[in-house]
Amino acid sequence: MIRKFSLTISILLVIVLLVGCSQDDGLLDDMPAEQLYTMAMAKMEDRNYEKAAKVFDEVDRQHPYSKWATKAQLMMGYCYYQVQKYDRAVAAFETFIQLHPGHADVDYALYMRGVCYYEQIFNVRRDQKMAVYAYEALVEVVKRFPNSRYGKDARYKIDLVRDHMAGKEMSIGRYYLKRDAYLSAINRFRTVVERYETTAQAPEALHRLVESYLSLGLTDEAQAAAAVLGNNYPGSHWYADSYYLLKGVDLRPEESKVGASWMNRLLGKRLEG
């Protein structure tokens, strides 16, 4: 009798384990949408994000036209984001955005898509395609939902991304400058000045332009870059560095776009101060 009871318990335990394994493996067919969604939420609350994402996926797969599928797409993206499976997270958010463009939570989906790209930005020495994706995605949030509660953080991240992108251009420009490839360096530094003029990289970019132009014997262009540097960043040490570079240059007022006397007064005054 005891053996039969023990055997029965063992069989029940095996069945429970098999059912649990089946559920964990995604074999959740023929379950009501709400039940699947509730199961996924329970796993998410237990921080079992990857398994939760799989169950949310089942909600979407089995009940694609239900209200639960709409919610599941969004939650699936969040769960994959939590385990840093960014490609899957972006795919889930993209699906939500495309299928429900007028949904009340589409601003959140757009924002999270941008965050997924943003968190994949590495140091300036590596490929910056994620920075471009992050910038474009976050700009879309600000353009489409300027008053959204996610707008403020999106703007903040946009500024950081722009500074990062400018840093990449500076890194490449310095590389060319060290190897005396002045024209290539100038192109990079000008990109920073023209596209990323509000970033922290702009003062150095202007100074490096002064260096590059002087190395090519282009005195007028060097003076012009120094003048912009002085007008916009008068307290920057890059401004002082540019002065020392220009100090020994023969400035000719009649040929200079800026004017020798003006440049001497401007640069000299800033250094004396």
C-alpha positions as CSV (number, residue, x, y, z in Angstrom):
1,M,0.0,0.0,0.0
2,I,2.8,2.4,1.0
3,R,4.7,1.4,-2.2
4,K,1.6,2.1,-4.4
5,F,1.2,5.5,-2.6
6,S,4.8,6.4,-3.1
7,L,4.6,5.3,-6.8
8,T,1.6,7.5,-7.3
9,I,3.3,10.5,-5.7
10,S,6.4,9.9,-7.9
11,I,4.2,9.7,-11.0
12,L,2.5,13.0,-10.1
13,L,5.8,14.7,-9.5
14,V,7.1,13.6,-12.9
15,I,3.9,14.9,-14.5
16,V,4.2,18.2,-12.8
17,L,7.9,18.5,-13.8
18,L,7.1,17.5,-17.4
19,V,4.3,20.1,-17.5
20,G,6.7,22.7,-16.1
21,C,9.4,21.8,-18.6
22,S,6.9,21.9,-21.4
23,Q,5.8,25.4,-20.4
24,D,9.4,26.6,-20.0
25,D,10.2,25.2,-23.5
26,G,7.4,27.3,-25.0
27,L,5.0,24.4,-25.5
28,L,1.9,26.3,-24.3
29,D,-0.5,25.7,-27.1
30,D,-4.3,26.1,-26.7
31,M,-4.1,28.2,-23.6
32,P,-6.4,31.3,-23.3
33,A,-4.7,34.6,-24.0
34,E,-5.3,36.0,-20.6
35,Q,-3.9,32.9,-18.9
36,L,-0.7,33.0,-21.0
37,Y,-0.3,36.7,-20.3
38,T,-0.8,36.3,-16.6
39,M,1.8,33.5,-16.6
40,A,4.3,35.7,-18.4
41,M,3.7,38.6,-16.0
42,A,4.4,36.2,-13.1
43,K,7.7,35.2,-14.6
44,M,8.6,38.8,-15.2
45,E,7.8,39.8,-11.6
46,D,10.1,37.0,-10.6
47,R,12.8,38.6,-12.8
48,N,12.8,35.5,-15.0
49,Y,12.8,37.9,-18.0
50,E,13.9,35.6,-20.8
51,K,11.3,32.9,-19.9
52,A,8.7,35.7,-19.5
53,A,9.6,37.0,-23.0
54,K,9.0,33.5,-24.5
55,V,5.6,33.3,-22.9
56,F,4.7,36.8,-24.1
57,D,5.7,35.7,-27.6
58,E,3.3,32.8,-27.3
59,V,0.5,35.2,-26.5
60,D,1.3,37.1,-29.7
61,R,1.7,33.9,-31.7
62,Q,-1.5,32.2,-30.5
63,H,-3.8,35.2,-30.1
64,P,-2.4,37.8,-32.6
65,Y,-5.6,39.9,-32.7
66,S,-6.4,40.0,-29.0
67,K,-5.8,42.9,-26.7
68,W,-3.4,40.6,-24.8
69,A,-1.2,40.3,-27.9
70,T,-0.8,44.1,-28.1
71,K,0.3,44.2,-24.5
72,A,2.5,41.2,-24.9
73,Q,4.5,42.8,-27.8
74,L,5.4,45.7,-25.6
75,M,6.3,43.6,-22.5
76,M,8.3,41.1,-24.6
77,G,10.5,44.0,-25.8
78,Y,10.9,45.1,-22.2
79,C,11.9,41.6,-21.0
80,Y,14.5,41.2,-23.8
81,Y,15.9,44.6,-23.0
82,Q,16.3,43.6,-19.4
83,V,18.5,40.6,-20.4
84,Q,20.4,42.8,-23.0
85,K,19.1,40.9,-26.0
86,Y,18.8,44.1,-27.8
87,D,18.1,42.8,-31.3
88,R,15.1,40.9,-30.1
89,A,13.9,43.8,-28.0
90,V,14.2,46.2,-30.9
91,A,12.2,43.7,-33.1
92,A,9.4,43.5,-30.5
93,F,9.2,47.3,-30.2
94,E,9.3,47.7,-34.0
95,T,6.4,45.2,-34.3
96,F,4.4,47.2,-31.8
97,I,5.2,50.5,-33.5
98,Q,4.2,49.3,-36.9
99,L,1.0,47.5,-35.9
100,H,-0.2,50.1,-33.4
101,P,1.0,53.5,-34.5
102,G,-1.9,55.3,-32.7
103,H,-1.6,53.4,-29.4
104,A,-1.2,55.4,-26.2
105,D,2.1,53.6,-25.5
106,V,3.7,54.1,-28.8
107,D,5.9,56.9,-27.4
108,Y,7.3,54.4,-24.9
109,A,8.0,51.9,-27.6
110,L,9.8,54.5,-29.7
111,Y,11.8,55.6,-26.7
112,M,12.8,52.1,-25.6
113,R,13.9,51.3,-29.2
114,G,16.2,54.3,-28.9
115,V,17.5,53.2,-25.5
116,C,18.3,49.7,-26.9
117,Y,20.5,51.3,-29.5
118,Y,21.9,53.9,-27.0
119,E,23.1,51.2,-24.6
120,Q,25.0,49.5,-27.4
121,I,27.2,52.5,-28.1
122,F,30.8,51.6,-27.3
123,N,34.0,53.7,-27.1
124,V,34.9,56.1,-29.9
125,R,37.4,53.7,-31.4
126,R,34.7,51.3,-32.6
127,D,32.1,51.4,-35.3
128,Q,29.5,54.0,-34.5
129,K,26.5,52.7,-36.4
130,M,24.6,52.2,-33.1
131,A,25.2,55.8,-32.3
132,V,23.6,56.8,-35.6
133,Y,20.6,54.4,-34.9
134,A,20.2,55.8,-31.4
135,Y,20.3,59.4,-32.6
136,E,17.7,58.8,-35.2
137,A,15.4,56.8,-32.9
138,L,15.6,59.4,-30.1
139,V,15.1,62.3,-32.4
140,E,11.9,60.6,-33.6
141,V,10.6,60.5,-30.1
142,V,11.2,64.2,-29.6
143,K,9.7,65.1,-33.0
144,R,6.6,63.0,-32.7
145,F,6.0,63.4,-29.0
146,P,7.7,66.6,-27.8
147,N,5.6,66.7,-24.7
148,S,5.9,63.1,-23.8
149,R,7.2,62.1,-20.4
150,Y,10.0,60.4,-22.3
151,G,10.9,63.5,-24.2
152,K,13.2,65.1,-21.6
153,D,15.4,62.0,-21.2
154,A,15.4,61.5,-25.0
155,R,16.8,65.1,-25.4
156,Y,19.4,64.4,-22.8
157,K,20.5,61.2,-24.5
158,I,20.5,63.0,-27.9
159,D,23.1,65.5,-26.6
160,L,25.3,62.6,-25.3
161,V,25.0,60.8,-28.6
162,R,26.0,63.9,-30.5
163,D,29.0,64.4,-28.3
164,H,29.9,60.8,-28.8
165,M,29.6,61.0,-32.6
166,A,31.7,64.2,-32.5
167,G,34.3,62.4,-30.4
168,K,34.5,59.7,-33.1
169,E,35.2,62.3,-35.8
170,M,37.9,63.9,-33.6
171,S,39.5,60.5,-33.0
172,I,39.8,60.0,-36.7
173,G,40.9,63.5,-37.3
174,R,43.7,63.3,-34.8
175,Y,44.8,60.0,-36.4
176,Y,45.2,61.8,-39.8
177,L,46.9,64.8,-38.2
178,K,49.6,62.7,-36.6
179,R,50.3,61.1,-39.9
180,D,50.5,64.5,-41.7
181,A,47.4,63.7,-43.8
182,Y,46.2,67.3,-43.3
183,L,43.4,67.5,-45.8
184,S,41.8,64.3,-44.4
185,A,42.2,65.7,-40.9
186,I,40.6,69.0,-41.9
187,N,37.6,67.3,-43.3
188,R,37.0,65.5,-40.0
189,F,37.5,68.6,-37.9
190,R,35.2,70.7,-40.1
191,T,32.5,68.1,-39.7
192,V,32.7,68.6,-36.0
193,V,32.6,72.4,-36.3
194,E,29.7,72.3,-38.8
195,R,27.6,69.4,-37.5
196,Y,28.4,69.2,-33.8
197,E,29.1,72.8,-33.0
198,T,27.2,72.6,-29.7
199,T,29.2,69.7,-28.3
200,A,32.2,69.7,-26.0
201,Q,34.4,68.6,-29.0
202,A,34.0,71.9,-31.0
203,P,36.8,74.0,-29.3
204,E,39.4,71.4,-29.9
205,A,38.2,70.9,-33.4
206,L,38.7,74.6,-34.2
207,H,42.2,74.5,-32.6
208,R,43.1,71.4,-34.7
209,L,41.9,73.3,-37.8
210,V,44.4,76.0,-36.9
211,E,47.1,73.4,-36.6
212,S,46.2,71.7,-39.9
213,Y,45.9,75.0,-41.9
214,L,49.2,76.3,-40.6
215,S,50.9,73.0,-41.5
216,L,49.7,73.5,-45.1
217,G,50.7,77.1,-45.1
218,L,47.1,78.4,-45.2
219,T,47.5,81.3,-42.8
220,D,44.2,83.0,-43.6
221,E,42.2,79.9,-42.9
222,A,44.1,79.4,-39.7
223,Q,43.4,82.9,-38.6
224,A,39.7,82.5,-39.4
225,A,39.4,79.3,-37.4
226,A,41.2,81.0,-34.4
227,A,38.9,84.0,-34.6
228,V,35.8,81.7,-34.4
229,L,37.5,79.9,-31.5
230,G,38.1,83.2,-29.7
231,N,34.6,84.5,-30.3
232,N,32.8,81.4,-29.2
233,Y,35.2,79.9,-26.5
234,P,37.3,82.8,-25.2
235,G,38.0,81.0,-21.9
236,S,39.1,77.7,-23.5
237,H,42.7,76.6,-23.2
238,W,42.4,75.6,-26.9
239,Y,42.1,79.3,-27.6
240,A,45.4,80.0,-25.8
241,D,47.1,77.1,-27.7
242,S,45.9,78.5,-31.0
243,Y,47.4,81.9,-30.0
244,Y,50.8,80.4,-29.4
245,L,50.7,78.7,-32.8
246,L,49.7,81.9,-34.6
247,K,52.2,84.1,-32.6
248,G,55.1,83.4,-35.0
249,V,53.0,83.7,-38.2
250,D,53.5,86.7,-40.4
251,L,50.1,88.2,-40.4
252,R,49.5,90.5,-43.4
253,P,46.4,92.8,-43.0
254,E,46.0,93.4,-46.7
255,E,45.8,89.7,-47.5
256,S,44.1,88.4,-44.3
257,K,40.4,87.7,-44.2
258,V,40.5,88.5,-40.5
259,G,43.0,91.3,-40.3
260,A,46.4,91.1,-38.6
261,S,45.9,94.0,-36.2
262,W,42.4,92.7,-35.1
263,M,43.8,89.2,-34.6
264,N,46.8,90.5,-32.6
265,R,44.6,92.6,-30.4
266,L,42.0,89.9,-29.9
267,L,44.5,87.1,-29.1
268,G,46.8,89.3,-27.1
269,K,44.0,90.7,-25.0
270,R,42.7,87.3,-24.1
271,L,46.1,86.1,-23.0
272,E,46.8,89.2,-21.0
273,G,43.5,88.8,-19.2
